[in-house]
C-alpha cells in the first residue's frame, strides 16, 4: 500500500508541477491535475487535502534541493571546488525539476505569498551564508574583489535559465529537449566563466 501511495503522490506532484508552471496557482484546477496524473480527482484531496497544500508541496520539492546545493559552502573550502560543485548542483535542479523551478520562480516574482516564514528564513539564511563565505575568500585574497551578492545573483540566473526559459533555449538550439551533453556543456561553460571571473587580480 505504501508503494502505491508514494507512486500516486509522485504522479500528482509531477502533474501539479506542470499545471502550476503552465497556468499559475489561481488558474490551475485540481481536476486538470488529476487528469494529467491519470487519477480520480478525489485522490488529489485524499493525499494533499487542498490545492494550497499541493502547491506548497510542489514548492518544497524544489526548495529542499536548492538548500542542499549550498552544502559545500564553507570558508575553509577551496573556492574553485565549492563554486563548481554549486553550479553543477543548480544545473541538475534545472534539468531534473524544470516545472517546479518555474513554479518557484513565479512564486518569488510575486513576493513569495505562499512560502512559509520558516522557508523564507531558510532561503535567505542560506544566501547570506554563501555570500559571507565568498566575502571571506575575497578578504583572504583567494578570489577577485567582486561583489559577492551579484556573483550569487549571476550564478542563479545562469543556471536557472535552463528551466525557466526552456522554450527560448529550444527555439535557439532547435532541440525539443536538451540532452546530457547539453547540460554538461552548460555546466562547463558557466563554471569557466565564473572561475575565470573570480581569479585573483595579479
Helices and strands as residue ranges (DSSP letters): H 2-27, H 30-37, H 41-48, H 51-68, H 79-96, H 98-109, H 117-139, H 148-164, H 166-173, H 180-198
